[in-house]
């Protein structure tokens, strides 16, 4: 008689020869949670300000609060992913996203809404490091040297959501009001939880590293440095210069702490010894300062300066979405890191320059043209930096490195948010838009200079996947 297999005796599912495609859906869905919340808020700032009677300098915290949380959360959770594996962190993080969505949907005040955005920031910090960990682990398991298709899928998915987010947000606001953009987090969270529980591996591919202590002091100093700097930048003035002193003190304390502690929050020694990766982080910061400067500034100008409804402003950003998607689809599977960075930098300079001639009387075709141009670097730069990081980072710290790359993305977004609050301090008028464009142009020029001076980019050559194991 053949014994009946029990659940514990049933043999485990055999691992596929190539990349386990069951992982792709939870990886992509989890990784878009942050960009969907980052982009839809762009067209919601004006109606939220009207609902709570708040100026732009206060609603800008809806952007900065999320990025402050993610700037701190990404390196911490990336480190935890490297230590404990991706599954547990992924499930906890995506569950927090659902809770934050409910909190934001029923928020009675702007303060509670900002708290919901903080919770969203921490919740969305887990999926991307987990995805990069799984990508690297699958590459090690299969012997596939370059999972370009998987990296492209992650990057294109994120860029797609960032691109279509304002349009989608505008349509949702037109249908049900600004609270709907928080409510959508609930079904997204549930989908991530189900897919994560069913498909993410319970085991870890690599040998577990020694359990690490969490550097709470480093985290507090890092957060204090960012918060004090952001508070000053949101409303700079002579009376608030003490905030810059606090920023400098917290920054100095942070550097000293991280150089001395055995398990730092951010390993500055590793960054200092890996100049190509440090240059990649700087390029990521500069790239997304301009990307998010446009994403948050242009819709506010269209709504407040141009008198458009959020849904109409979102539709005017559709050319940006289509341009970014077309560029990503056409170039995604080709690494060509340096070429993408150079072309992306040049087009970003052109787009920021064109924004300087936009005014309240500009025809629709000109507004659409600016969006088309801004979509090109959005489709090139993020993927190029991600591919560069994948080759520059220590494989044992890929989760931490991926978290840091996202941190520099969010630092760029915070810089863009502070610039928007500064230039729109007296309203989102054309003068403020041109000031913001000059700020973005300076960052784009610096991005191109950093790219051209980085000789290490010439050594990053595409690697063809092993036959039969293509992603």
C-alpha positions, 0 to 999 in steps of 0.5 A, a space after each residue: 500500500 502506498 502511504 498517503 503524502 502528508 503536507 509535511 511529507 510532500 516534496 517541495 516544488 522543484 525550482 525552475 531552471 531559469 528565473 522564477 517568473 512566479 516572483 515577478 508579479 509580487 516584485 513589480 506590484 510591491 515596487 510600484 506602491 511608492 511611485 503610485 503614491 508619489 505621482 498621484 499626489 501631484 495633482 491633489 495638492 491644490 484640492 487638498 489645500 482648498 479643503 483644509 485652507 492650507 498654503 503651498 508651503 504646508 501642503 508641500 509636507 505631504 510630499 516631503 513627509 513621505 520622502 523623509 520616511 523613505 529616506 530613513 526607511 529604505 537603508 534600514 529595511 534594505 539592511 534587514 532584507 539582507 539579514 533576514 530575507 525578503 518575505 517577512 519585510 515585504 509582507 509587513 511593509 505592504 500591510 502598512 500601506 493598506 493601513 496608511 491608505 485607510 488613515 489618509 482616506 478618513 483624515 480629518 485634518 492636514 496633520 493626520 494626512 501628513 501622518 498617513 504619508 509618513 506611514 506610507 513612506 515606511 510601508 513602501 520602503 520594503 518592496 524594492 530592496 526585497 525585489 533587488 535581493 530576489 533578482 540577485 539571488 535568482 541570478 546566483 541560483 541560475 547562473 544567469 549573469 545579467 537578468 536584464 529583462 527583470 531589471 527592465 520590468 521593475 524599472 519600466 513598471 516604476 517609470 510607467 506608474 510615475 508617468 501615468 500617476 498624475 493622469 490617473 490621479 486627476 481622473 480619480 479626483 474628478 470621479 470621487 475627490 482627492 480622498 480616493 487617491 488614498 483609498 486605492 492603497 487598500 486593494 493594492 496592499 491586499 493584492 501584495 499580501 496575497 501574492 507575497 504570501 503565495 509566491 515569495 520563498 520562505 527560505 533564503 537563498 544565501 547563507 545568512 549573515 551575522 545578525 546585526 544590531 540596528 543603529 538607532 543613534 545613526 537613524 535619529 541623527 540622519 532624520 534630524 539632519 534631513 528634517 531640520 534642513 527641510 524645515 529651513 528650505 520650505 520657508 527660508 529666512 534669517 530668523 530660521 538660520 539656526 536650523 542650518 546650524 542644527 543640520 550641520 551639527 546633526 550631519 557632523 554627528 552622523 558622519 562621526 557615528 557612522 565611521 566609528 560604529 561596527 554596524 552603521 545605519 549607512 556604511 560611509 566607509 563602503 561609500 567612500 571606497 566605491 567611488 563609481 557607486 557614489 557617483 551613481 547615487 549622485 546622478 540619481 539625486 540630480 536626475 530625480 530633482 528635475 523629474 520631481 520638480 516638474 512632476 510637482 511644479 507643473 501640475 500646480 501651475 496648470 491648476 492654480 495659474 491656469 485655472 484647470 481642474 485636477 483631471 484636466 491637468 492630469 490629462 495634459 501630463 499624458 504626453 509625458 506618460 506616453 513619451 516615458 513609456 515609449 522610450 522605456 520600451 524602445 531602450 529598456 533591454 539595452 544596458 548602454 548605461 553611459 549613452 542613456 545617461 548622456 542622452 537623458 541629460 541633454 534632453 533634460 537640459 532642453 526640456 528645462 530650457 523650453 519650460 522657461 518660455 512657457 506662460 499663461 498664454 502658451 498654446 496646448 501644443 507647447 505644453 504638450 511638447 514640454 511634457 514629451 521632452 521631460 518624458 525622455 529622461 524619465 524613461 532613460 535615467 532611472 534604468 541606467 542608474 539601476 543597471 549601473 548600481 547592479 554591477 557596482 554593488 557588493 552582491 552581499 549588500 545588494 538590498 542595502 545598495 538598492 535601498 540607498 539608491 531609492 534614498 537618493 531618489 527621495 532626496 532628489 524629490 525632497 529637494 524638488 519639493 522644497 524648491 516648489 514650496 520656495 518658488 510658489 511661496 506666493 502662489 503657483 504663478 508663471 514667475 515661480 514656474 520659471 524660477 523652478 525651471 532655472 533650478 531644474 536646469 542647473 541640476 540637469 547641467 550638473 548631471 551631464 557634467 558628472 556623467 561625462 567626467 565619470 570614466 568608470 561608466 566606460 567599463 560597464 559593458 552589457 553581458 549577454 544572458 546565458 542561452 536558455 536562461 534569459 529573463 
